[in-house]
Amino acid sequence: PKPQNPKTPCETLLSTHADSRYNLNKTTWVVQESKLTASPLSSLRPSPNRRASSLYPNPSFIVRSITTLLMVSGFILIIAMGHFYSMLLSIFLTCRMYYELLSLQREPEREKKINSLFFKNMVWYYMFLAIFYFYFVYFNDRLLTMSPGNPVLEFFVHYYRIIAFGLYAGGLMAFIFSLKTGEYGYQYKIFGWIHFSISITILCSVCFAANIYHGMVWFALSGFLIIVNDAAAYLFGITFGRTPLISVSPKKTWEGFLGGFFSTLVIGHIVLLLNQ
């Protein structure tokens, strides 16, 4: 074989450096290659998938916008239909809130063990009894003017107190007869929670209904401000939200809460100035 030319010290140093560089394992080489080929501005250029997704709005934003428009349209329609239908809307929302509060404490498996028809339906019995009593307290005179000469209505208007008392006493006796050994604590807890939920929801509903008949503006304004607060909190949250507000709802942020709060104050003040 022909003798090879001896390498100079500089060539030996370069070949040693090349061998040590290219004999690295695959993972290190990929990392090195990505570092060598990446430009300082490559992180600022969006990927093709990111560029394609940025052309379309967030799906949750679309769903939220559609549902908001539907709810606002339905709210305006009910207000246009008059006082009575607005009061029915208030009662419906009250029933939903009442059901949500009771769901926090009710345990379906334990109620199956109790196996009492009255205890399972006791929550609705006392809710409708509270609606009957408190609505007659506030609207007995108005009911007489709505249907003068109606003997059935006049009977309820004059004797609604004793009727409500008799129904409450009958429900209390039925509750006592539904008690089951080993479940006393749970049954009394639900019985107390029913009265607590009624005091929060039904009384507020009656006050709303009274405001409706004293001026539709109070019902419309409160509903409008609730919509403004919810929409503003959502927009500020998805735009500036960084700080979590509460662990129960991880998507809620302080930025959204404060944005909705101040937006409601400003818009509410503007609406009142315009209506003066």
Phi, psi and chi 1 to 4 in degrees:
 res  aa     phi    psi   chi1   chi2   chi3   chi4
   1 PRO       -  150.8   25.6  -33.2      -      -
   2 LYS   -71.9  140.5  -63.8 -178.3  179.8  180.0
   3 PRO   -68.6  137.5   24.6  -32.6      -      -
   4 GLN   -81.8  149.2  -63.4  179.9   -5.5      -
   5 ASN   -71.1  132.3  -64.2  -32.0      -      -
   6 PRO   -65.4  142.7   23.6  -32.1      -      -
   7 LYS   -83.5  145.5  -64.1 -178.2  179.6  179.9
   8 THR   -75.6  161.9   61.8      -      -      -
   9 PRO   -57.3  -34.7  -26.8   35.2      -      -
  10 CYS   -68.3  -42.2 -176.9      -      -      -
  11 GLU   -66.4  -37.3  -68.9  175.5  -14.1      -
  12 THR   -62.6  -41.8  -56.0      -      -      -
  13 LEU   -65.2  -40.2 -179.6   62.3      -      -
  14 LEU   -67.8  -41.0  -70.3  174.8      -      -
  15 SER   -66.9  -37.8   62.7      -      -      -
  16 THR   -64.0  -40.3  -55.8      -      -      -
  17 HIS   -66.2  -38.1  176.2   69.5      -      -
  18 ALA   -67.8  -42.3      -      -      -      -
  19 ASP   -62.9  -42.7  -67.8  -20.0      -      -
  20 SER   -68.6  -27.3   62.1      -      -      -
  21 ARG   -77.6  -42.8  179.1  179.5  176.6 -176.2
  22 TYR   -89.4   -7.1  -68.5  106.6      -      -
  23 ASN   -93.8   11.1  -72.7  -27.0      -      -
  24 LEU   -71.3  161.8  -64.5  173.0      -      -
  25 ASN   -69.9  170.7   57.3   50.7      -      -
  26 LYS   -67.0  -40.2 -174.8  177.8 -179.6 -179.3
  27 THR   -64.9  -45.3  -55.6      -      -      -
  28 THR   -64.4  -38.2  -51.7      -      -      -
  29 TRP   -66.1  -39.1  166.3 -118.4      -      -
  30 VAL   -63.5  -41.6  170.2      -      -      -
  31 VAL   -64.3  -44.2  173.7      -      -      -
  32 GLN   -62.6  -42.0  -82.7 -168.1   -9.2      -
  33 GLU   -64.2  -41.9 -175.9 -179.6   16.6      -
  34 SER   -65.2  -35.3   63.3      -      -      -
  35 LYS   -71.3  -36.1  -70.9 -178.1  179.3  179.7
  36 LEU   -75.0  -35.9  -68.8  173.3      -      -
  37 THR   -88.8  -15.6   57.7      -      -      -
  38 ALA   -75.4  133.5      -      -      -      -
  39 SER   -93.2  159.5   63.6      -      -      -
  40 PRO   -59.3  -27.3  -23.3   33.6      -      -
  41 LEU   -96.5    3.5  -61.8  178.2      -      -
  42 SER   -68.1  -31.4   61.8      -      -      -
  43 SER   -70.8  -19.8   60.2      -      -      -
  44 LEU   -85.3  -17.6  -59.7  178.7      -      -
  45 ARG   -84.5  122.7  -67.5 -164.6  -58.8  -93.4
  46 PRO   -69.4  147.7   25.7  -33.6      -      -
  47 SER   -69.7  163.3   62.4      -      -      -
  48 PRO   -58.4  -38.7  -23.9   32.9      -      -
  49 ASN   -66.0  -39.7  -66.5  -27.1      -      -
  50 ARG   -67.3  -38.7 -173.4 -178.4  -60.1  176.7
  51 ARG   -65.1  -38.1  -74.6 -162.5  -61.8  -93.3
  52 ALA   -69.0  -39.9      -      -      -      -
  53 SER   -72.4  -26.7   61.7      -      -      -
  54 SER   -71.5  -15.0   64.1      -      -      -
  55 LEU   -74.8  -17.2  -62.3  176.8      -      -
  56 TYR  -116.2  142.8  -57.0   97.0      -      -
  57 PRO   -71.2  166.0   23.6  -31.8      -      -
  58 ASN   -63.1  130.0 -169.6   -5.3      -      -
  59 PRO   -59.4  -38.0  -23.6   33.0      -      -
  60 SER   -65.3  -32.6   63.0      -      -      -
  61 PHE   -66.7  -38.8  178.7   78.0      -      -
  62 ILE   -64.9  -46.7  -63.5  175.6      -      -
  63 VAL   -62.5  -42.6  173.9      -      -      -
  64 ARG   -64.2  -39.2 -173.0   68.6  174.6  -96.1
  65 SER   -66.5  -42.6  -58.7      -      -      -
  66 ILE   -65.3  -46.5  -66.2  173.7      -      -
  67 THR   -64.4  -35.2   54.1      -      -      -
  68 THR   -65.1  -43.9  -59.5      -      -      -
  69 LEU   -62.9  -39.7  -69.4  175.2      -      -
  70 LEU   -65.6  -43.2  -68.7  175.6      -      -
  71 MET   -66.8  -41.9  -73.2 -169.5  -64.7      -
  72 VAL   -64.1  -42.1  171.3      -      -      -
  73 SER   -63.3  -42.7  -57.4      -      -      -
  74 GLY   -65.1  -37.4      -      -      -      -
  75 PHE   -64.5  -43.5 -177.9   66.5      -      -
  76 ILE   -65.6  -39.1  -65.3  173.7      -      -
  77 LEU   -63.4  -42.8  177.1   62.4      -      -
  78 ILE   -66.6  -38.3  -68.8  175.1      -      -
  79 ILE   -63.6  -40.7  -69.2  176.3      -      -
  80 ALA   -66.9  -25.5      -      -      -      -
  81 MET   -74.3  -20.2  -67.4  171.9   67.4      -
  82 GLY   123.0 -178.6      -      -      -      -
  83 HIS   -67.2  -41.9  -62.2   74.9      -      -
  84 PHE   -62.8  -44.6  178.5   73.6      -      -
  85 TYR   -71.3  -30.7  -66.9   96.7      -      -
  86 SER   -65.7  -38.2  -60.4      -      -      -
  87 MET   -65.9  -38.6 -175.1  179.2   67.9      -
  88 LEU   -63.4  -37.7  -70.0 -178.6      -      -
  89 LEU   -62.3  -41.6  173.6   63.8      -      -
  90 SER   -62.4  -40.9  175.3      -      -      -
  91 ILE   -66.8  -40.4  -65.0  174.9      -      -
  92 PHE   -62.4  -45.8  170.7   75.2      -      -
  93 LEU   -65.1  -33.9  -63.9  177.2      -      -
  94 THR   -63.8  -42.2  -60.7      -      -      -
  95 CYS   -63.0  -37.4  -65.3      -      -      -
  96 ARG   -66.5  -43.7  -71.5  -64.9  -55.6  169.3
  97 MET   -64.8  -40.5  -69.8 -172.0  -67.4      -
  98 TYR   -60.7  -42.8  178.3   77.4      -      -
  99 TYR   -65.1  -40.6  176.6   77.8      -      -
 100 GLU   -65.0  -40.6  -67.8  -66.2  -26.3      -
 101 LEU   -63.6  -43.0  -79.5  175.5      -      -
 102 LEU   -68.4  -29.1  -72.8  172.0      -      -
 103 SER   -64.9  -20.8  -60.8      -      -      -
 104 LEU   -69.0  -25.5  -63.0  175.4      -      -
 105 GLN  -115.7  -19.3  -63.7  -66.0  -29.5      -
 106 ARG   -75.4  144.2  -63.4 -174.8   68.3 -179.1
 107 GLU  -126.7  102.3  -59.5  176.9   20.1      -
 108 PRO   -58.2  -35.4  -23.5   33.5      -      -
 109 GLU   -66.0  -38.7  -64.6  -60.8  -33.7      -
 110 ARG   -71.8  -33.5  -62.5 -172.2   69.3  174.8
 111 GLU   -69.4  -28.9  -66.5 -175.5    6.8      -
 112 LYS   -66.8  -36.9  -70.9 -179.1 -179.3  178.6
 113 LYS   -67.6  -35.6  -65.8  179.5 -178.7  178.8
 114 ILE   -66.5  -39.4  -64.1  171.7      -      -
 115 ASN    54.8   52.3 -166.2   20.5      -      -
 116 SER  -123.6  124.4  172.0      -      -      -
 117 LEU   -64.7  -41.0 -179.6   62.9      -      -
 118 PHE   -68.4  -40.9  176.6   77.7      -      -
 119 PHE   -64.2  -35.7 -174.7   78.5      -      -
 120 LYS   -67.1  -33.3  -68.7  179.6 -179.6  178.8
 121 ASN  -105.2    7.7  -60.8  -79.0      -      -
 122 MET   -62.9  -33.7  179.5  176.7   61.6      -
 123 VAL   -62.5  -40.0  -67.5      -      -      -
 124 TRP   -78.7  -31.6  -57.3  113.2      -      -
 125 TYR   -60.1  -49.4  175.7   82.6      -      -
 126 TYR   -73.4  -28.1  -80.3  107.6      -      -
 127 MET   -66.4  -48.8 -173.6 -160.1   72.3      -
 128 PHE   -68.2  -30.5  -73.3  113.0      -      -
 129 LEU   -65.8  -40.8  177.8   58.5      -      -
 130 ALA   -66.5  -40.9      -      -      -      -
 131 ILE   -62.1  -43.7  -69.2  175.1      -      -
 132 PHE   -59.5  -47.6  167.0   77.6      -      -
 133 TYR   -70.5  -52.2  175.4   74.8      -      -
 134 PHE   -69.9  -33.1  -72.5  112.5      -      -
 135 TYR   -72.2  -33.0  -88.4   81.5      -      -
 136 PHE   -70.8  -31.0  -94.0   94.3      -      -
 137 VAL   -61.6  -42.5  168.1      -      -      -
 138 TYR   -87.2  -27.3  -81.6   88.8      -      -
 139 PHE  -121.8   18.4  -62.2  103.2      -      -
 140 ASN   -64.5  -42.9   53.1   -2.8      -      -
 141 ASP   -67.3  -38.4  -64.6  -27.3      -      -
 142 ARG   -68.3  -34.1 -171.4  175.9  -63.7  -84.9
 143 LEU   -65.1  -37.2  -70.7  172.3      -      -
 144 LEU   -66.2  -37.2  -72.7  176.2      -      -
 145 THR   -73.6  -27.7   57.7      -      -      -
 146 MET   -71.7  -35.7  -71.1  172.9   58.7      -
 147 SER  -137.8   74.8  180.0      -      -      -
 148 PRO   -70.1  142.8   25.5  -32.7      -      -
 149 GLY    82.5    2.8      -      -      -      -
 150 ASN   -82.4  112.2 -170.4  -26.2      -      -
 151 PRO   -66.0  -36.7   22.0  -31.0      -      -
 152 VAL   -65.5  -45.5  177.2      -      -      -
 153 LEU   -65.1  -40.1 -171.5   58.4      -      -
 154 GLU   -63.5  -37.3  -70.9 -178.7   -3.6      -
 155 PHE   -62.0  -47.1  173.2   79.8      -      -
 156 PHE   -67.1  -35.9  -80.5  103.7      -      -
 157 VAL   -65.6  -38.5  167.3      -      -      -
 158 HIS   -82.7  -26.9  -72.6   99.9      -      -
 159 TYR  -123.1   21.5  -61.5  104.5      -      -
 160 TYR   -66.2  -29.3   71.0   91.1      -      -
 161 ARG   -66.4  -48.9  -70.4 -175.0  177.2   90.0
 162 ILE   -69.1  -31.6 -171.6   63.5      -      -
 163 ILE   -65.6  -46.2  -66.4  172.7      -      -
 164 ALA   -63.9  -40.3      -      -      -      -
 165 PHE   -63.4  -44.0  175.7   77.0      -      -
 166 GLY   -62.5  -40.8      -      -      -      -
 167 LEU   -67.3  -38.0  -68.8  174.3      -      -
 168 TYR   -66.9  -42.9 -176.3   85.6      -      -
 169 ALA   -64.3  -39.9      -      -      -      -
 170 GLY   -63.8  -39.6      -      -      -      -
 171 GLY   -65.8  -36.1      -      -      -      -
 172 LEU   -65.2  -41.9 -178.3   60.2      -      -
 173 MET   -65.0  -40.5  -67.1  176.3   62.1      -
 174 ALA   -64.1  -36.1      -      -      -      -
 175 PHE   -65.3  -41.9  166.6   72.5      -      -
 176 ILE   -62.6  -40.8  -66.9  172.8      -      -
 177 PHE   -70.5  -19.4  -77.1  115.5      -      -
 178 SER   -87.0   -4.3   69.2      -      -      -
 179 LEU   -63.8  138.7  -67.0  174.8      -      -
 180 LYS  -126.3  139.2 -175.4  177.0 -179.1  179.7
 181 THR   -59.2  130.7  -55.2      -      -      -
 182 GLY    92.5   -9.6      -      -      -      -
 183 GLU  -123.0   16.8  -60.2  -67.5  -19.7      -
 184 TYR   -59.9  -45.6  -66.8  159.1      -      -
 185 GLY   -60.7  -45.9      -      -      -      -
 186 TYR   -66.5  -41.0  173.4   73.1      -      -
 187 GLN   -66.8  -41.4  -72.2 -179.2  -81.1      -
 188 TYR   -70.3  -30.8  -85.5  103.7      -      -
 189 LYS   -64.6  -44.3 -179.8 -176.8   72.7  171.3
 190 ILE   -65.8  -38.8  -63.6  -60.3      -      -
 191 PHE   -61.9  -42.7 -173.7   74.9      -      -
 192 GLY   -69.8  -37.3      -      -      -      -
 193 TRP   -66.5  -31.4 -167.9 -104.6      -      -
 194 ILE   -61.4  -47.2  -72.7  172.3      -      -
 195 HIS   -66.9  -36.5  -70.0   72.7      -      -
 196 PHE   -64.9  -44.1  171.0   73.7      -      -
 197 SER   -65.4  -37.3  -57.8      -      -      -
 198 ILE   -63.8  -41.5  -72.6  174.1      -      -
 199 SER   -64.5  -26.9   65.1      -      -      -
 200 ILE   -85.8  -44.6  -68.4  178.2      -      -
 201 THR   -92.7  -52.5   56.7      -      -      -
 202 ILE   -66.2  -42.8  -54.4  -60.1      -      -
 203 LEU   -63.5  -39.1  -67.3  178.7      -      -
 204 CYS   -65.0  -37.6  -67.9      -      -      -
 205 SER   -64.3  -40.8  171.5      -      -      -
 206 VAL   -64.2  -40.1  173.4      -      -      -
 207 CYS   -64.5  -38.7  -65.9      -      -      -
 208 PHE   -62.8  -45.2 -100.9  107.1      -      -
 209 ALA   -63.3  -38.9      -      -      -      -
 210 ALA   -63.5  -39.7      -      -      -      -
 211 ASN   -65.1  -34.7  -79.3  -24.7      -      -
 212 ILE   -60.3  -44.2  -71.0  171.8      -      -
 213 TYR   -81.8   -8.9  -78.6   96.2      -      -
 214 HIS   -97.3    1.5  -78.4   83.7      -      -
 215 GLY   149.6  116.0      -      -      -      -
 216 MET   -62.3  -21.1 -175.3   65.5   78.9      -
 217 VAL   -62.2  -33.1   62.6      -      -      -
 218 TRP   -69.4  -37.1  -57.9  112.1      -      -
 219 PHE   -72.7  -44.1  179.2   69.3      -      -
 220 ALA   -66.5  -41.1      -      -      -      -
 221 LEU   -66.5  -43.7  179.1   62.9      -      -
 222 SER   -64.6  -41.8   58.5      -      -      -
 223 GLY   -64.5  -39.0      -      -      -      -
 224 PHE   -64.5  -41.9  171.8   73.2      -      -
 225 LEU   -68.6  -33.0  -68.4 -179.7      -      -
 226 ILE   -64.7  -41.8  -69.2  171.1      -      -
 227 ILE   -64.0  -43.4  -65.5  170.6      -      -
 228 VAL   -61.8  -44.2  168.2      -      -      -
 229 ASN   -62.7  -43.8 -178.7  -89.9      -      -
 230 ASP   -66.2  -44.9 -176.2   70.3      -      -
 231 ALA   -67.0  -43.0      -      -      -      -
 232 ALA   -66.2  -41.1      -      -      -      -
 233 ALA   -62.8  -38.5      -      -      -      -
 234 TYR   -67.2  -45.7  177.0   73.1      -      -
 235 LEU   -65.5  -44.5  -68.3  176.1      -      -
 236 PHE   -66.5  -33.9  -84.8   91.1      -      -
 237 GLY   -67.9  -45.1      -      -      -      -
 238 ILE   -75.3  -18.3   63.0  173.6      -      -
 239 THR   -92.5  -46.6  -54.0      -      -      -
 240 PHE  -117.9   -1.2  -54.0  105.5      -      -
 241 GLY   -65.1  122.5      -      -      -      -
 242 ARG  -134.6  -33.5  -63.4  -67.0 -177.1  -86.8
 243 THR  -100.1  118.6  -49.3      -      -      -
 244 PRO   -62.2  142.7  -20.6   32.1      -      -
 245 LEU   -93.3  -48.8  176.2   62.5      -      -
 246 ILE  -149.4  142.9 -172.9  171.7      -      -
 247 SER   -72.2  -23.9   58.8      -      -      -
 248 VAL   -64.6  -36.5  176.3      -      -      -
 249 SER  -123.6   92.9 -177.1      -      -      -
 250 PRO   -62.9  -24.5  -18.9   31.0      -      -
 251 LYS   -80.1  -12.5  -66.2 -176.2  178.6 -179.0
 252 LYS   -76.8  136.0  -63.0  -69.3 -171.5  -61.3
 253 THR  -127.6  159.6   60.3      -      -      -
 254 TRP   -65.2  -35.0  -84.1  103.0      -      -
 255 GLU   -63.8  -42.4  -68.2   80.0    3.4      -
 256 GLY   -66.7  -40.6      -      -      -      -
 257 PHE   -62.9  -48.6  169.9   74.4      -      -
 258 LEU   -68.3  -37.6  -65.3  175.9      -      -
 259 GLY   -63.3  -42.8      -      -      -      -
 260 GLY   -66.2  -37.3      -      -      -      -
 261 PHE   -63.7  -51.8  175.6   74.8      -      -
 262 PHE   -72.4  -32.3  -72.6  108.3      -      -
 263 SER   -64.5  -39.4  -61.5      -      -      -
 264 THR   -65.7  -41.2  -55.0      -      -      -
 265 LEU   -62.3  -45.9  -72.1  179.9      -      -
 266 VAL   -67.9  -49.6  172.4      -      -      -
 267 ILE   -67.2  -39.1  -64.2  177.7      -      -
 268 GLY   -61.7  -40.1      -      -      -      -
 269 HIS   -65.5  -39.7 -173.6   67.8      -      -
 270 ILE   -64.8  -43.3  -67.1  173.7      -      -
 271 VAL   -63.7  -40.0  170.8      -      -      -
 272 LEU   -66.6  -37.5  -70.2  177.1      -      -
 273 LEU   -65.4  -38.5  -70.3  177.5      -      -
 274 LEU   -68.6  -31.8  -66.9  175.7      -      -
 275 ASN   -84.4   -8.8  -80.8  -80.0      -      -
 276 GLN   -70.9      -  -75.6 -179.0   -5.4      -
